[in-house]
């Protein structure tokens, strides 16, 4: 934990801890959103590549039939 909390009579200062948790939560939400976008992009790329493979297989079959 890089962030230091101030101390109070009964432990850490509540405001410091809440602020840290909020920052952590915001960072997590941002990273999660970025990962979700990356996953969506990779799924789309995967779909396009599968379509290309399917088309190439069809071309191979047509060429083999011509032989």
GIVENDA-V987717 format. One record per residue. N is the residue number from 0. PSI is psi as a letter, one per 30 degrees, with the letter a starting at -180 (999 if undefined). Layout:
# GIVENDA-V987717
N,PSI + N,PSI
This chain:
# GIVENDA-V987717
0,j + 1,f + 2,k + 3,k + 4,k + 5,l + 6,k + 7,a + 8,e + 9,g + 10,b + 11,l + 12,k + 13,e + 14,e + 15,e + 16,e + 17,e + 18,e + 19,e + 20,e + 21,e + 22,e + 23,e + 24,e + 25,e + 26,e + 27,e + 28,e + 29,e + 30,e + 31,e + 32,e + 33,e + 34,e + 35,e + 36,e + 37,e + 38,e + 39,e + 40,e + 41,e + 42,e + 43,e + 44,e + 45,e + 46,e + 47,e + 48,e + 49,e + 50,e + 51,e + 52,e + 53,e + 54,e + 55,e + 56,e + 57,e + 58,e + 59,e + 60,e + 61,e + 62,e + 63,e + 64,e + 65,f + 66,999
